[in-house]
Amino acid sequence: MIKNIILDFGDVLINLDKPATAKAMVQHGFTEVTPNLESLFQDYEKGLIASSDFLDEVAAHFPNASREYLTQAWNSILLDFPEHRLEFIEQLAMENQYKMLLLSNTNDLHMERVKEQMGMERFNRFKNAFDVFYLSYEMGMRKPDSEIFDFVLQENNLVPEETFFVDDVKENTDSAAEFGIHVWNLQVGKEDITQLKSKL
């Protein structure tokens, strides 16, 4: 029996435009995510570097782009958080059948922008729907690394077989499944989190 639900944030609850940042940077010479940039992005998602240092590093790769442009391009991935999804998780929380956890790979700049876009009242409604609210940059870990799933299970005394995890990235659900966690690799655009109960 499922007792715990762990939800991803991006493209499960909030809509994302994943190619937006790359598109915004093409005019500044961006062609691909180099191993160097990939490692910078992952370090930033783990909170290993501060936002100002992150922007300094990115600016070194794209010297013609202003700080403001880089920040806007970085945040352009973030779209809307549909009300029907917010109401759905609030309803789930109210029913009090499951322990609700959020587990998101994100970073300081993105979360500040989410708060601006949603407004603090809506953001708090979102946050309050969860018993535990895990953001990778506050944890020093990120999905799909097994340590993050191990940490969440141990920290909350969760039994994997009683736990259900939803993420749009297959690599992340595959990693969770190795622990015996039930998973739903949500297909963006074809499925919606509001179908959750039919998957449990």
DABEL-V576381 format. One record per residue. N is the residue number from 1. RES is the residue in one letter. SS is DSSP state (alpha for helix, beta for strand, coil for the rest). OMEGA is omega in whole degrees, 0 to 359 (NA if undefined). Layout:
# DABEL-V576381
N:RES:SS:OMEGA
N:RES:SS:OMEGA
This chain:
# DABEL-V576381
1:M:coil:181
2:I:coil:179
3:K:coil:185
4:N:beta:177
5:I:beta:177
6:I:beta:181
7:L:beta:168
8:D:coil:181
9:F:coil:185
10:G:beta:179
11:D:coil:169
12:V:coil:177
13:L:coil:178
14:I:beta:177
15:N:coil:179
16:L:beta:169
17:D:coil:191
18:K:coil:180
19:P:coil:190
20:A:alpha:183
21:T:alpha:179
22:A:alpha:180
23:K:alpha:182
24:A:alpha:184
25:M:alpha:182
26:V:alpha:181
27:Q:coil:177
28:H:coil:172
29:G:coil:180
30:F:coil:176
31:T:coil:180
32:E:coil:175
33:V:coil:180
34:T:coil:177
35:P:alpha:179
36:N:alpha:179
37:L:alpha:180
38:E:alpha:181
39:S:alpha:176
40:L:alpha:181
41:F:alpha:181
42:Q:alpha:178
43:D:alpha:180
44:Y:alpha:177
45:E:alpha:178
46:K:coil:179
47:G:coil:183
48:L:coil:176
49:I:coil:180
50:A:coil:181
51:S:alpha:182
52:S:alpha:179
53:D:alpha:177
54:F:alpha:180
55:L:alpha:175
56:D:alpha:181
57:E:alpha:181
58:V:alpha:180
59:A:alpha:178
60:A:alpha:177
61:H:alpha:184
62:F:coil:189
63:P:coil:182
64:N:coil:182
65:A:coil:178
66:S:coil:178
67:R:alpha:182
68:E:alpha:180
69:Y:alpha:180
70:L:alpha:180
71:T:alpha:180
72:Q:alpha:180
73:A:alpha:180
74:W:alpha:184
75:N:alpha:184
76:S:coil:176
77:I:coil:188
78:L:beta:178
79:L:coil:185
80:D:coil:174
81:F:coil:186
82:P:coil:182
83:E:alpha:183
84:H:alpha:178
85:R:alpha:178
86:L:alpha:179
87:E:alpha:179
88:F:alpha:181
89:I:alpha:176
90:E:alpha:179
91:Q:alpha:177
92:L:alpha:181
93:A:alpha:182
94:M:alpha:180
95:E:alpha:173
96:N:coil:179
97:Q:coil:187
98:Y:coil:167
99:K:beta:186
100:M:beta:179
101:L:beta:171
102:L:beta:177
103:L:beta:188
104:S:beta:167
105:N:coil:180
106:T:coil:184
107:N:coil:186
108:D:alpha:182
109:L:alpha:180
110:H:alpha:182
111:M:alpha:176
112:E:alpha:180
113:R:alpha:178
114:V:alpha:180
115:K:alpha:178
116:E:alpha:184
117:Q:alpha:183
118:M:alpha:190
119:G:coil:188
120:M:alpha:180
121:E:alpha:179
122:R:alpha:181
123:F:alpha:180
124:N:alpha:174
125:R:alpha:179
126:F:alpha:184
127:K:alpha:183
128:N:alpha:177
129:A:coil:183
130:F:coil:173
131:D:coil:181
132:V:beta:188
133:F:beta:185
134:Y:beta:175
135:L:beta:187
136:S:alpha:186
137:Y:alpha:175
138:E:alpha:185
139:M:alpha:185
140:G:coil:180
141:M:coil:177
142:R:coil:173
143:K:coil:7
144:P:coil:183
145:D:coil:185
146:S:alpha:183
147:E:alpha:184
148:I:alpha:178
149:F:alpha:178
150:D:alpha:180
151:F:alpha:183
152:V:alpha:179
153:L:alpha:183
154:Q:alpha:185
155:E:alpha:185
156:N:coil:182
157:N:coil:181
158:L:coil:173
159:V:coil:184
160:P:alpha:184
161:E:alpha:179
162:E:alpha:188
163:T:beta:182
164:F:beta:185
165:F:beta:180
166:V:beta:179
167:D:beta:179
168:D:coil:182
169:V:coil:186
170:K:alpha:179
171:E:alpha:181
172:N:alpha:180
173:T:alpha:177
174:D:alpha:181
175:S:alpha:179
176:A:alpha:182
177:A:alpha:179
178:E:coil:177
179:F:coil:184
180:G:coil:177
181:I:coil:174
182:H:beta:185
183:V:beta:170
184:W:beta:175
185:N:beta:187
186:L:coil:179
187:Q:coil:185
188:V:beta:179
189:G:coil:180
190:K:coil:183
191:E:beta:180
192:D:coil:182
193:I:alpha:180
194:T:alpha:176
195:Q:alpha:188
196:L:alpha:187
197:K:alpha:179
198:S:alpha:182
199:K:alpha:186
200:L:coil:NA
